[in-house]
């Protein structure tokens, strides 16, 4: 079997997605996600100019060699654009291999190590009362793990909080990046009271998660983790920017609240110290931004040696192709922890029909051959790319800050 064709489909059924489709001389095709939120065209150009011409004639079963070729041959390694492009190729190849063998992808990754995949959803509100109500609504949908975000009193822009009456979507179209304002001290005073209210209302059985979104310094994150300990969170996510991995040592020293990080990572080198020093409990690097299934299998094996589990990013800025790949991966690896689940819109699901499903707090990848996801190209063509920007963030005094 040989690869005979490669094409990119860039569409926007409510938000932008970049999809790679590889075809073979046996009529089997595979799909890969190449979506990098807010930088979609950069990855599309990288693929079209520097990758796709080199794919024709390759054996799709040679996933390791193909991955090494696109990682090593450019000389300029890593980075989110490069690794997202490589991931799309890698996903599409694994999709082809599993389809050729007429098995669901997880069969090639070691088979099932569990029957179902625990997922967490998002509950949010403009204030604690709205967030509390939204937690209740998601519990009625069967979720057993819920990430909670709330507006902070006196803070104009809090992460993860939607505008009134809308679903949360940070990437905004047809305008320059929106600049928010942030006050760390007000947030640190408020967050423990939020989770105190939630525990009081819903009891101890619910898994609670929270995303700090890189906005603290290590000593501030240590304080937050310590003050959240009575409420037994499943994790706090992205407590600090992880450019300096050693920064997590101070946090780890002061709190036993579990720590998760990695949605912006694109290589094992971004988290090697975090894992080998056991500074985190969950690694969140995604298949689409971490170079694909091939390197993530290696990362999961490394993490398992140090008692670190996976908790893949799964927001709607990743297409159903990545969600399917993650679910097959989650089903197969032993050190799976939890999977983020932010449901796509009905329109997105129509453009990307899929075999995976949700029921009562768990997800299932299905048993269709390959990834179990297709692409309705005719429908996708009706929704062309629209440029969208992620926000920027400043402190109250105007200092540029992490969003």
ZAVOMAR-100196 format. One record per residue (C-alpha): x, y, z; residue in three letters. Coordinates in pm, 1 decimal, m for minus. Example, Ala and Ser with C-alpha at 12.3 -4.5 7.8 and 13.67 -1.06 7.14 Angstrom:
REM residues 2
<X=1230.0 | Y=m450.0 | Z=780.0 | r=ALA>
<X=1367.0 | Y=m106.0 | Z=714.0 | r=SER>
This chain:
REM residues 403
<X=0.0 | Y=0.0 | Z=0.0 | r=UNK>
<X=124.5 | Y=348.7 | Z=m91.0 | r=UNK>
<X=6.2 | Y=702.8 | Z=m27.7 | r=UNK>
<X=m113.4 | Y=853.2 | Z=m354.8 | r=UNK>
<X=m277.2 | Y=1178.3 | Z=m248.2 | r=UNK>
<X=m294.7 | Y=1438.7 | Z=24.2 | r=UNK>
<X=m530.5 | Y=1733.2 | Z=64.0 | r=UNK>
<X=m621.3 | Y=1987.4 | Z=329.2 | r=UNK>
<X=m975.6 | Y=2087.7 | Z=418.1 | r=UNK>
<X=m1000.9 | Y=2414.2 | Z=612.5 | r=UNK>
<X=m1353.5 | Y=2486.1 | Z=730.7 | r=UNK>
<X=m1543.3 | Y=2677.3 | Z=997.8 | r=UNK>
<X=m1868.4 | Y=2509.7 | Z=1107.1 | r=UNK>
<X=m1898.0 | Y=2743.9 | Z=1404.8 | r=UNK>
<X=m1520.2 | Y=2750.3 | Z=1459.4 | r=UNK>
<X=m1211.9 | Y=2684.5 | Z=1248.6 | r=UNK>
<X=m1074.9 | Y=2335.7 | Z=1182.3 | r=UNK>
<X=m789.1 | Y=2214.6 | Z=962.6 | r=UNK>
<X=m813.1 | Y=1851.7 | Z=846.0 | r=UNK>
<X=m562.5 | Y=1645.1 | Z=650.0 | r=UNK>
<X=m691.2 | Y=1366.2 | Z=425.5 | r=UNK>
<X=m444.4 | Y=1107.1 | Z=296.0 | r=UNK>
<X=m550.3 | Y=860.5 | Z=25.3 | r=UNK>
<X=m386.3 | Y=534.8 | Z=m84.2 | r=UNK>
<X=m364.1 | Y=322.4 | Z=m396.5 | r=UNK>
<X=m601.8 | Y=72.5 | Z=m231.7 | r=UNK>
<X=m879.5 | Y=329.1 | Z=m189.8 | r=UNK>
<X=m838.3 | Y=359.6 | Z=187.9 | r=UNK>
<X=m808.1 | Y=710.0 | Z=329.3 | r=UNK>
<X=m715.9 | Y=848.5 | Z=668.8 | r=UNK>
<X=m791.7 | Y=1173.6 | Z=849.4 | r=UNK>
<X=m569.8 | Y=1383.7 | Z=1073.5 | r=UNK>
<X=m646.5 | Y=1697.7 | Z=1272.0 | r=UNK>
<X=m416.1 | Y=1996.2 | Z=1212.4 | r=UNK>
<X=m604.9 | Y=2258.8 | Z=1412.0 | r=UNK>
<X=m404.0 | Y=2512.7 | Z=1614.3 | r=UNK>
<X=m649.2 | Y=2757.3 | Z=1766.7 | r=UNK>
<X=m588.1 | Y=3110.8 | Z=1641.9 | r=UNK>
<X=m301.5 | Y=3000.4 | Z=1414.3 | r=UNK>
<X=m482.0 | Y=2761.3 | Z=1179.0 | r=UNK>
<X=m343.9 | Y=2905.0 | Z=855.2 | r=UNK>
<X=14.5 | Y=2877.5 | Z=980.9 | r=UNK>
<X=m19.0 | Y=2500.0 | Z=1015.4 | r=UNK>
<X=m204.5 | Y=2467.7 | Z=684.9 | r=UNK>
<X=75.5 | Y=2653.1 | Z=503.8 | r=UNK>
<X=342.9 | Y=2445.1 | Z=676.4 | r=UNK>
<X=174.7 | Y=2126.2 | Z=562.9 | r=UNK>
<X=110.1 | Y=2239.8 | Z=206.9 | r=UNK>
<X=454.4 | Y=2386.9 | Z=145.4 | r=UNK>
<X=685.4 | Y=2159.6 | Z=341.4 | r=UNK>
<X=518.5 | Y=1825.1 | Z=417.1 | r=UNK>
<X=258.8 | Y=1706.3 | Z=168.8 | r=UNK>
<X=495.2 | Y=1689.8 | Z=m132.4 | r=UNK>
<X=708.3 | Y=1436.7 | Z=57.3 | r=UNK>
<X=422.5 | Y=1200.8 | Z=142.4 | r=UNK>
<X=344.6 | Y=1055.3 | Z=m200.7 | r=UNK>
<X=476.2 | Y=700.5 | Z=m240.3 | r=UNK>
<X=527.8 | Y=634.3 | Z=129.9 | r=UNK>
<X=399.4 | Y=319.7 | Z=299.0 | r=UNK>
<X=135.0 | Y=430.4 | Z=553.4 | r=UNK>
<X=235.9 | Y=146.2 | Z=783.5 | r=UNK>
<X=579.7 | Y=304.8 | Z=834.7 | r=UNK>
<X=453.7 | Y=543.4 | Z=1100.9 | r=UNK>
<X=775.9 | Y=555.3 | Z=1304.6 | r=UNK>
<X=1002.4 | Y=628.9 | Z=1008.8 | r=UNK>
<X=760.9 | Y=884.8 | Z=865.1 | r=UNK>
<X=735.3 | Y=1060.4 | Z=1201.3 | r=UNK>
<X=1112.8 | Y=1073.5 | Z=1240.2 | r=UNK>
<X=1147.7 | Y=1205.8 | Z=883.6 | r=UNK>
<X=919.0 | Y=1502.7 | Z=937.9 | r=UNK>
<X=1060.6 | Y=1572.4 | Z=1284.9 | r=UNK>
<X=1430.9 | Y=1547.5 | Z=1203.8 | r=UNK>
<X=1469.9 | Y=1644.2 | Z=839.8 | r=UNK>
<X=1365.4 | Y=2013.2 | Z=866.8 | r=UNK>
<X=1650.2 | Y=2078.8 | Z=1116.9 | r=UNK>
<X=1420.5 | Y=2332.6 | Z=1293.7 | r=UNK>
<X=1257.0 | Y=2099.8 | Z=1543.8 | r=UNK>
<X=950.8 | Y=2130.0 | Z=1765.3 | r=UNK>
<X=721.8 | Y=2426.7 | Z=1818.5 | r=UNK>
<X=339.7 | Y=2421.4 | Z=1801.8 | r=UNK>
<X=310.8 | Y=2476.0 | Z=1425.2 | r=UNK>
<X=560.0 | Y=2203.7 | Z=1330.2 | r=UNK>
<X=432.1 | Y=1951.4 | Z=1582.4 | r=UNK>
<X=66.6 | Y=2007.4 | Z=1493.0 | r=UNK>
<X=149.9 | Y=1948.0 | Z=1126.6 | r=UNK>
<X=337.2 | Y=1626.7 | Z=1209.5 | r=UNK>
<X=48.8 | Y=1516.6 | Z=1432.2 | r=UNK>
<X=m199.7 | Y=1547.4 | Z=1146.0 | r=UNK>
<X=14.5 | Y=1322.6 | Z=928.6 | r=UNK>
<X=64.6 | Y=1071.9 | Z=1208.3 | r=UNK>
<X=m306.4 | Y=1052.9 | Z=1294.2 | r=UNK>
<X=m401.8 | Y=999.4 | Z=931.2 | r=UNK>
<X=m147.8 | Y=717.2 | Z=896.9 | r=UNK>
<X=m274.8 | Y=537.6 | Z=1208.0 | r=UNK>
<X=m629.9 | Y=579.0 | Z=1075.1 | r=UNK>
<X=m527.1 | Y=414.9 | Z=747.5 | r=UNK>
<X=m346.0 | Y=128.9 | Z=921.4 | r=UNK>
<X=m641.5 | Y=42.1 | Z=1140.5 | r=UNK>
<X=m886.3 | Y=66.8 | Z=848.6 | r=UNK>
<X=m664.0 | Y=m157.4 | Z=635.7 | r=UNK>
<X=m667.4 | Y=m416.7 | Z=913.1 | r=UNK>
<X=m1042.2 | Y=m363.0 | Z=967.2 | r=UNK>
<X=m1005.0 | Y=m292.4 | Z=1339.5 | r=UNK>
<X=m1071.8 | Y=8.4 | Z=1563.6 | r=UNK>
<X=m754.9 | Y=201.9 | Z=1637.2 | r=UNK>
<X=m732.1 | Y=99.6 | Z=2002.1 | r=UNK>
<X=m666.4 | Y=m259.6 | Z=1889.6 | r=UNK>
<X=m333.2 | Y=m141.4 | Z=1744.5 | r=UNK>
<X=m239.3 | Y=46.4 | Z=2061.4 | r=UNK>
<X=m255.5 | Y=m257.2 | Z=2289.0 | r=UNK>
<X=m627.0 | Y=m327.2 | Z=2306.0 | r=UNK>
<X=m863.8 | Y=m233.4 | Z=2586.5 | r=UNK>
<X=m732.6 | Y=m173.4 | Z=2937.1 | r=UNK>
<X=m1073.3 | Y=m46.7 | Z=3055.8 | r=UNK>
<X=m1436.2 | Y=m62.7 | Z=2945.9 | r=UNK>
<X=m1513.3 | Y=308.4 | Z=2949.7 | r=UNK>
<X=m1341.3 | Y=644.6 | Z=2972.8 | r=UNK>
<X=m1407.9 | Y=885.2 | Z=3259.6 | r=UNK>
<X=m1457.6 | Y=1239.3 | Z=3127.9 | r=UNK>
<X=m1500.7 | Y=1579.6 | Z=3284.5 | r=UNK>
<X=m1716.0 | Y=1862.8 | Z=3156.4 | r=UNK>
<X=m1719.0 | Y=2240.0 | Z=3206.9 | r=UNK>
<X=m1954.2 | Y=2425.9 | Z=3442.0 | r=UNK>
<X=m1927.5 | Y=2801.7 | Z=3462.9 | r=UNK>
<X=m2108.5 | Y=3120.4 | Z=3551.9 | r=UNK>
<X=m2066.1 | Y=3494.4 | Z=3575.0 | r=UNK>
<X=m2077.5 | Y=3455.7 | Z=3952.9 | r=UNK>
<X=m2068.8 | Y=3178.0 | Z=4211.7 | r=UNK>
<X=m2446.2 | Y=3132.0 | Z=4205.7 | r=UNK>
<X=m2456.8 | Y=3078.1 | Z=3830.4 | r=UNK>
<X=m2159.4 | Y=2841.1 | Z=3848.5 | r=UNK>
<X=m2327.8 | Y=2644.7 | Z=4126.4 | r=UNK>
<X=m2644.7 | Y=2607.4 | Z=3918.9 | r=UNK>
<X=m2444.2 | Y=2497.6 | Z=3614.8 | r=UNK>
<X=m2274.1 | Y=2226.3 | Z=3819.3 | r=UNK>
<X=m2618.2 | Y=2093.1 | Z=3905.8 | r=UNK>
<X=m2724.3 | Y=2093.3 | Z=3540.7 | r=UNK>
<X=m2419.6 | Y=1890.9 | Z=3440.1 | r=UNK>
<X=m2470.8 | Y=1644.4 | Z=3723.6 | r=UNK>
<X=m2819.7 | Y=1582.9 | Z=3581.0 | r=UNK>
<X=m2648.4 | Y=1491.7 | Z=3251.9 | r=UNK>
<X=m2458.9 | Y=1219.3 | Z=3436.8 | r=UNK>
<X=m2115.9 | Y=1380.8 | Z=3469.7 | r=UNK>
<X=m1914.9 | Y=1257.4 | Z=3766.0 | r=UNK>
<X=m1625.8 | Y=1500.5 | Z=3718.9 | r=UNK>
<X=m1680.5 | Y=1871.7 | Z=3656.1 | r=UNK>
<X=m1440.8 | Y=2160.0 | Z=3598.9 | r=UNK>
<X=m1577.9 | Y=2475.5 | Z=3759.8 | r=UNK>
<X=m1497.7 | Y=2833.4 | Z=3655.8 | r=UNK>
<X=m1664.4 | Y=3148.9 | Z=3782.5 | r=UNK>
<X=m1646.9 | Y=3521.6 | Z=3743.7 | r=UNK>
<X=m1447.8 | Y=3682.6 | Z=4025.3 | r=UNK>
<X=m1603.2 | Y=3974.6 | Z=4213.5 | r=UNK>
<X=m1428.2 | Y=4296.6 | Z=4115.4 | r=UNK>
<X=m1246.3 | Y=4135.6 | Z=3819.1 | r=UNK>
<X=m1366.9 | Y=4235.6 | Z=3473.6 | r=UNK>
<X=m1247.6 | Y=3930.1 | Z=3281.3 | r=UNK>
<X=m1223.2 | Y=3582.2 | Z=3431.7 | r=UNK>
<X=m1109.0 | Y=3280.5 | Z=3231.0 | r=UNK>
<X=m1371.3 | Y=3026.8 | Z=3123.1 | r=UNK>
<X=m1673.6 | Y=3249.0 | Z=3180.2 | r=UNK>
<X=m1913.2 | Y=3294.1 | Z=2886.3 | r=UNK>
<X=m2098.6 | Y=3605.6 | Z=2791.9 | r=UNK>
<X=m2459.9 | Y=3602.7 | Z=2906.5 | r=UNK>
<X=m2669.5 | Y=3344.3 | Z=2725.5 | r=UNK>
<X=m2380.5 | Y=3206.5 | Z=2516.1 | r=UNK>
<X=m2157.5 | Y=2902.4 | Z=2528.0 | r=UNK>
<X=m1799.2 | Y=2975.5 | Z=2621.2 | r=UNK>
<X=m1579.1 | Y=3038.5 | Z=2316.8 | r=UNK>
<X=m1261.5 | Y=3245.4 | Z=2367.0 | r=UNK>
<X=m1170.5 | Y=3282.7 | Z=1997.8 | r=UNK>
<X=m1355.9 | Y=3584.7 | Z=1861.3 | r=UNK>
<X=m1406.5 | Y=3663.1 | Z=1493.0 | r=UNK>
<X=m1375.0 | Y=3980.5 | Z=1289.4 | r=UNK>
<X=m1187.8 | Y=4185.2 | Z=1547.7 | r=UNK>
<X=m844.1 | Y=4220.2 | Z=1700.4 | r=UNK>
<X=m770.0 | Y=4022.7 | Z=2018.3 | r=UNK>
<X=m986.5 | Y=4131.7 | Z=2310.5 | r=UNK>
<X=m776.7 | Y=4256.3 | Z=2603.4 | r=UNK>
<X=m895.4 | Y=4148.6 | Z=2946.0 | r=UNK>
<X=m800.7 | Y=4277.7 | Z=3292.0 | r=UNK>
<X=m691.5 | Y=4058.0 | Z=3579.3 | r=UNK>
<X=m641.4 | Y=4086.5 | Z=3956.9 | r=UNK>
<X=m459.3 | Y=3793.3 | Z=4116.1 | r=UNK>
<X=m527.9 | Y=3881.6 | Z=4479.5 | r=UNK>
<X=m904.1 | Y=3908.5 | Z=4428.7 | r=UNK>
<X=m900.2 | Y=3572.2 | Z=4253.6 | r=UNK>
<X=m698.8 | Y=3405.7 | Z=4531.0 | r=UNK>
<X=m942.7 | Y=3530.9 | Z=4794.9 | r=UNK>
<X=m1245.7 | Y=3415.6 | Z=4595.8 | r=UNK>
<X=m1151.4 | Y=3069.2 | Z=4463.8 | r=UNK>
<X=m1160.0 | Y=2881.3 | Z=4797.9 | r=UNK>
<X=m1503.1 | Y=3025.9 | Z=4880.1 | r=UNK>
<X=m1635.9 | Y=2904.1 | Z=4544.7 | r=UNK>
<X=m1534.1 | Y=2544.1 | Z=4608.8 | r=UNK>
<X=m1655.0 | Y=2560.8 | Z=4968.4 | r=UNK>
<X=m2001.7 | Y=2645.8 | Z=4832.9 | r=UNK>
<X=m1991.0 | Y=2367.9 | Z=4575.8 | r=UNK>
<X=m1886.5 | Y=2100.9 | Z=4826.4 | r=UNK>
<X=m2152.8 | Y=2220.1 | Z=5068.7 | r=UNK>
<X=m2419.6 | Y=2200.7 | Z=4798.0 | r=UNK>
<X=m2326.3 | Y=1875.5 | Z=4622.9 | r=UNK>
<X=m2129.8 | Y=1665.9 | Z=4869.6 | r=UNK>
<X=m1810.0 | Y=1467.0 | Z=4852.1 | r=UNK>
<X=m1870.3 | Y=1219.8 | Z=4568.8 | r=UNK>
<X=m1836.2 | Y=1466.5 | Z=4280.5 | r=UNK>
<X=m1488.3 | Y=1509.8 | Z=4130.1 | r=UNK>
<X=m1409.9 | Y=1883.7 | Z=4109.9 | r=UNK>
<X=m1147.7 | Y=2037.1 | Z=3881.1 | r=UNK>
<X=m1033.4 | Y=2395.1 | Z=3826.9 | r=UNK>
<X=m828.2 | Y=2572.3 | Z=3558.6 | r=UNK>
<X=m603.1 | Y=2859.4 | Z=3671.7 | r=UNK>
<X=m493.6 | Y=2911.1 | Z=3307.8 | r=UNK>
<X=m130.1 | Y=3003.5 | Z=3373.8 | r=UNK>
<X=m214.5 | Y=3319.8 | Z=3570.7 | r=UNK>
<X=m19.7 | Y=3270.8 | Z=3895.1 | r=UNK>
<X=340.1 | Y=3271.4 | Z=4013.3 | r=UNK>
<X=468.2 | Y=2961.7 | Z=4198.8 | r=UNK>
<X=425.6 | Y=3102.1 | Z=4551.1 | r=UNK>
<X=71.0 | Y=3215.0 | Z=4463.9 | r=UNK>
<X=m12.6 | Y=2874.9 | Z=4318.7 | r=UNK>
<X=124.0 | Y=2708.6 | Z=4632.5 | r=UNK>
<X=m108.6 | Y=2926.0 | Z=4842.1 | r=UNK>
<X=m406.0 | Y=2839.9 | Z=4622.3 | r=UNK>
<X=m335.7 | Y=2466.8 | Z=4633.4 | r=UNK>
<X=m297.6 | Y=2474.7 | Z=5011.5 | r=UNK>
<X=m622.9 | Y=2666.7 | Z=5062.0 | r=UNK>
<X=m812.8 | Y=2432.0 | Z=4828.6 | r=UNK>
<X=m701.0 | Y=2116.8 | Z=5011.9 | r=UNK>
<X=m1012.1 | Y=2098.1 | Z=5236.4 | r=UNK>
<X=m1228.2 | Y=2067.2 | Z=4923.2 | r=UNK>
<X=m1029.1 | Y=1777.0 | Z=4776.9 | r=UNK>
<X=m1006.1 | Y=1880.7 | Z=4413.1 | r=UNK>
<X=m928.9 | Y=1621.2 | Z=4147.4 | r=UNK>
<X=m672.1 | Y=1872.9 | Z=4020.2 | r=UNK>
<X=m582.0 | Y=2234.0 | Z=3963.0 | r=UNK>
<X=m475.8 | Y=2286.3 | Z=3603.9 | r=UNK>
<X=m207.9 | Y=2514.1 | Z=3457.5 | r=UNK>
<X=m140.5 | Y=2683.6 | Z=3789.2 | r=UNK>
<X=157.5 | Y=2870.9 | Z=3644.8 | r=UNK>
<X=317.5 | Y=2918.0 | Z=3302.4 | r=UNK>
<X=530.3 | Y=2606.2 | Z=3265.2 | r=UNK>
<X=815.6 | Y=2759.4 | Z=3064.8 | r=UNK>
<X=1029.0 | Y=2702.4 | Z=3375.5 | r=UNK>
<X=950.4 | Y=2346.4 | Z=3477.1 | r=UNK>
<X=1145.6 | Y=2386.8 | Z=3800.0 | r=UNK>
<X=884.6 | Y=2640.0 | Z=3915.3 | r=UNK>
<X=659.2 | Y=2350.1 | Z=4008.7 | r=UNK>
<X=901.4 | Y=2241.9 | Z=4282.5 | r=UNK>
<X=785.2 | Y=2521.5 | Z=4511.1 | r=UNK>
<X=417.9 | Y=2439.8 | Z=4450.3 | r=UNK>
<X=473.3 | Y=2069.4 | Z=4511.6 | r=UNK>
<X=656.7 | Y=2142.1 | Z=4835.3 | r=UNK>
<X=360.9 | Y=2331.1 | Z=4985.2 | r=UNK>
<X=45.6 | Y=2148.5 | Z=4872.4 | r=UNK>
<X=m93.7 | Y=1800.9 | Z=4811.9 | r=UNK>
<X=m366.3 | Y=1925.2 | Z=4578.6 | r=UNK>
<X=m301.2 | Y=1730.5 | Z=4254.3 | r=UNK>
<X=m144.7 | Y=1927.9 | Z=3969.3 | r=UNK>
<X=m215.4 | Y=1902.7 | Z=3596.5 | r=UNK>
<X=m42.0 | Y=2085.0 | Z=3312.8 | r=UNK>
<X=46.4 | Y=2052.9 | Z=2946.0 | r=UNK>
<X=m223.8 | Y=2159.3 | Z=2701.5 | r=UNK>
<X=22.8 | Y=2406.1 | Z=2543.3 | r=UNK>
<X=311.4 | Y=2155.9 | Z=2536.1 | r=UNK>
<X=428.8 | Y=2007.7 | Z=2207.2 | r=UNK>
<X=717.5 | Y=1780.0 | Z=2306.8 | r=UNK>
<X=835.3 | Y=1550.3 | Z=2583.7 | r=UNK>
<X=1112.9 | Y=1805.1 | Z=2638.3 | r=UNK>
<X=849.1 | Y=2047.5 | Z=2768.3 | r=UNK>
<X=765.0 | Y=1815.5 | Z=3056.9 | r=UNK>
<X=1059.9 | Y=1581.8 | Z=3113.8 | r=UNK>
<X=1156.5 | Y=1744.5 | Z=3444.9 | r=UNK>
<X=793.8 | Y=1770.2 | Z=3554.7 | r=UNK>
<X=750.0 | Y=1397.5 | Z=3504.5 | r=UNK>
<X=1082.0 | Y=1257.4 | Z=3623.5 | r=UNK>
<X=1078.7 | Y=1468.3 | Z=3941.8 | r=UNK>
<X=710.7 | Y=1382.0 | Z=4000.1 | r=UNK>
<X=619.4 | Y=1750.9 | Z=4012.8 | r=UNK>
<X=281.5 | Y=1688.2 | Z=3846.3 | r=UNK>
<X=12.1 | Y=1423.2 | Z=3868.5 | r=UNK>
<X=m147.4 | Y=1456.9 | Z=3523.6 | r=UNK>
<X=3.4 | Y=1539.9 | Z=3184.5 | r=UNK>
<X=m240.4 | Y=1715.6 | Z=2947.7 | r=UNK>
<X=m43.1 | Y=1744.4 | Z=2622.6 | r=UNK>
<X=m275.2 | Y=1669.1 | Z=2332.3 | r=UNK>
<X=m225.7 | Y=1427.9 | Z=2045.8 | r=UNK>
<X=m277.7 | Y=1707.0 | Z=1790.8 | r=UNK>
<X=m25.6 | Y=1949.9 | Z=1941.6 | r=UNK>
<X=219.6 | Y=1690.7 | Z=2071.4 | r=UNK>
<X=315.2 | Y=1542.3 | Z=1736.0 | r=UNK>
<X=57.2 | Y=1265.2 | Z=1709.8 | r=UNK>
<X=m8.7 | Y=918.9 | Z=1843.1 | r=UNK>
<X=345.0 | Y=789.0 | Z=1784.3 | r=UNK>
<X=524.1 | Y=1022.9 | Z=2030.9 | r=UNK>
<X=235.0 | Y=1033.4 | Z=2280.2 | r=UNK>
<X=262.1 | Y=656.8 | Z=2327.3 | r=UNK>
<X=623.2 | Y=708.1 | Z=2429.1 | r=UNK>
<X=531.5 | Y=997.5 | Z=2657.4 | r=UNK>
<X=261.3 | Y=790.8 | Z=2830.5 | r=UNK>
<X=509.2 | Y=509.5 | Z=2891.6 | r=UNK>
<X=759.2 | Y=754.7 | Z=3043.0 | r=UNK>
<X=489.4 | Y=910.3 | Z=3259.5 | r=UNK>
<X=376.3 | Y=568.5 | Z=3385.0 | r=UNK>
<X=720.2 | Y=505.3 | Z=3535.5 | r=UNK>
<X=674.1 | Y=811.6 | Z=3758.0 | r=UNK>
<X=308.0 | Y=763.6 | Z=3858.2 | r=UNK>
<X=190.2 | Y=1039.9 | Z=3626.1 | r=UNK>
<X=m139.6 | Y=983.4 | Z=3448.2 | r=UNK>
<X=m289.1 | Y=1137.2 | Z=3135.4 | r=UNK>
<X=m563.6 | Y=1398.5 | Z=3128.7 | r=UNK>
<X=m577.5 | Y=1509.2 | Z=2768.0 | r=UNK>
<X=m704.7 | Y=1851.2 | Z=2668.4 | r=UNK>
<X=m1037.5 | Y=1801.3 | Z=2489.9 | r=UNK>
<X=m1195.0 | Y=2141.4 | Z=2429.2 | r=UNK>
<X=m1379.6 | Y=2234.6 | Z=2110.8 | r=UNK>
<X=m1065.4 | Y=2393.0 | Z=1962.6 | r=UNK>
<X=m971.5 | Y=2034.5 | Z=1870.4 | r=UNK>
<X=m1177.8 | Y=1868.6 | Z=1600.4 | r=UNK>
<X=m1368.8 | Y=1539.6 | Z=1642.9 | r=UNK>
<X=m1073.5 | Y=1372.6 | Z=1469.5 | r=UNK>
<X=m852.5 | Y=1447.9 | Z=1769.6 | r=UNK>
<X=m1127.6 | Y=1357.4 | Z=2014.8 | r=UNK>
<X=m1161.9 | Y=1016.8 | Z=1849.4 | r=UNK>
<X=m784.5 | Y=962.6 | Z=1854.4 | r=UNK>
<X=m771.4 | Y=1058.5 | Z=2222.8 | r=UNK>
<X=m1051.5 | Y=818.7 | Z=2315.9 | r=UNK>
<X=m884.7 | Y=524.5 | Z=2141.6 | r=UNK>
<X=m560.7 | Y=619.0 | Z=2317.4 | r=UNK>
<X=m737.4 | Y=654.4 | Z=2654.8 | r=UNK>
<X=m894.2 | Y=311.7 | Z=2620.2 | r=UNK>
<X=m561.5 | Y=143.1 | Z=2550.1 | r=UNK>
<X=m302.2 | Y=290.8 | Z=2786.3 | r=UNK>
<X=m274.1 | Y=174.6 | Z=3145.3 | r=UNK>
<X=m198.5 | Y=512.4 | Z=3308.8 | r=UNK>
<X=m504.3 | Y=695.0 | Z=3182.7 | r=UNK>
<X=m644.3 | Y=945.3 | Z=3431.6 | r=UNK>
<X=m932.7 | Y=1142.2 | Z=3283.3 | r=UNK>
<X=m1040.1 | Y=1297.0 | Z=2951.1 | r=UNK>
<X=m1173.2 | Y=1649.2 | Z=2901.9 | r=UNK>
<X=m1508.3 | Y=1656.2 | Z=2720.6 | r=UNK>
<X=m1639.2 | Y=1982.6 | Z=2580.7 | r=UNK>
<X=m1911.4 | Y=1873.5 | Z=2335.5 | r=UNK>
<X=m1893.0 | Y=2007.3 | Z=1982.4 | r=UNK>
<X=m2186.2 | Y=2184.4 | Z=1822.5 | r=UNK>
<X=m2446.2 | Y=1987.9 | Z=1627.8 | r=UNK>
<X=m2314.8 | Y=2144.4 | Z=1307.8 | r=UNK>
<X=m1958.5 | Y=2033.2 | Z=1379.4 | r=UNK>
<X=m2082.7 | Y=1680.7 | Z=1446.2 | r=UNK>
<X=m2262.9 | Y=1687.1 | Z=1110.1 | r=UNK>
<X=m1943.2 | Y=1789.8 | Z=931.7 | r=UNK>
<X=m1745.4 | Y=1522.8 | Z=1123.9 | r=UNK>
<X=m1977.7 | Y=1221.8 | Z=1175.3 | r=UNK>
<X=m1824.0 | Y=987.6 | Z=1431.2 | r=UNK>
<X=m1861.2 | Y=658.4 | Z=1612.5 | r=UNK>
<X=m1767.3 | Y=780.6 | Z=1961.3 | r=UNK>
<X=m2038.2 | Y=848.8 | Z=2217.5 | r=UNK>
<X=m2107.7 | Y=979.9 | Z=2569.0 | r=UNK>
<X=m2323.1 | Y=820.7 | Z=2840.3 | r=UNK>
<X=m2352.2 | Y=887.9 | Z=3213.2 | r=UNK>
<X=m2013.1 | Y=1044.8 | Z=3273.8 | r=UNK>
<X=m1813.5 | Y=819.8 | Z=3041.6 | r=UNK>
<X=m1718.6 | Y=811.5 | Z=2674.1 | r=UNK>
<X=m1669.4 | Y=524.6 | Z=2431.2 | r=UNK>
<X=m1465.8 | Y=537.7 | Z=2106.7 | r=UNK>
<X=m1683.6 | Y=282.2 | Z=1927.6 | r=UNK>
<X=m1568.5 | Y=m14.1 | Z=1721.4 | r=UNK>
<X=m1567.9 | Y=128.4 | Z=1368.9 | r=UNK>
<X=m1242.6 | Y=59.2 | Z=1180.3 | r=UNK>
<X=m974.7 | Y=324.0 | Z=1223.0 | r=UNK>
<X=m1050.9 | Y=638.9 | Z=1418.1 | r=UNK>
<X=m1421.0 | Y=605.3 | Z=1348.8 | r=UNK>
<X=m1453.1 | Y=962.8 | Z=1219.8 | r=UNK>
<X=m1537.9 | Y=1084.3 | Z=870.4 | r=UNK>
<X=m1553.0 | Y=1424.3 | Z=702.1 | r=UNK>
<X=m1847.6 | Y=1551.2 | Z=499.6 | r=UNK>
<X=m1648.6 | Y=1757.3 | Z=251.4 | r=UNK>
<X=m1954.7 | Y=1890.6 | Z=69.4 | r=UNK>
<X=m2099.9 | Y=2026.5 | Z=391.8 | r=UNK>
<X=m1761.6 | Y=2153.4 | Z=512.1 | r=UNK>
<X=m1724.2 | Y=2358.0 | Z=193.2 | r=UNK>
<X=m2030.3 | Y=2560.7 | Z=291.2 | r=UNK>
<X=m1846.4 | Y=2696.3 | Z=595.9 | r=UNK>
<X=m1519.8 | Y=2861.9 | Z=488.0 | r=UNK>
<X=m1243.0 | Y=2973.1 | Z=721.0 | r=UNK>
<X=m1302.9 | Y=3287.4 | Z=926.5 | r=UNK>
<X=m1010.9 | Y=3444.0 | Z=1110.2 | r=UNK>
<X=m1056.7 | Y=3438.9 | Z=1488.2 | r=UNK>
<X=m837.2 | Y=3566.4 | Z=1769.1 | r=UNK>
<X=m771.5 | Y=3436.1 | Z=2117.4 | r=UNK>
<X=m778.3 | Y=3707.6 | Z=2387.3 | r=UNK>
<X=m487.2 | Y=3890.6 | Z=2545.2 | r=UNK>
<X=m465.3 | Y=3970.3 | Z=2916.4 | r=UNK>
<X=m332.3 | Y=4255.5 | Z=3130.9 | r=UNK>
<X=m311.6 | Y=4326.3 | Z=3500.4 | r=UNK>
<X=m517.8 | Y=4613.5 | Z=3637.6 | r=UNK>
<X=m218.5 | Y=4847.5 | Z=3604.8 | r=UNK>
<X=m184.6 | Y=4762.4 | Z=3234.8 | r=UNK>
<X=105.6 | Y=4515.0 | Z=3259.6 | r=UNK>
<X=85.7 | Y=4242.3 | Z=2994.6 | r=UNK>
<X=1.5 | Y=3907.0 | Z=3158.1 | r=UNK>
<X=m63.6 | Y=3545.7 | Z=3069.8 | r=UNK>
<X=m413.2 | Y=3482.1 | Z=2935.4 | r=UNK>
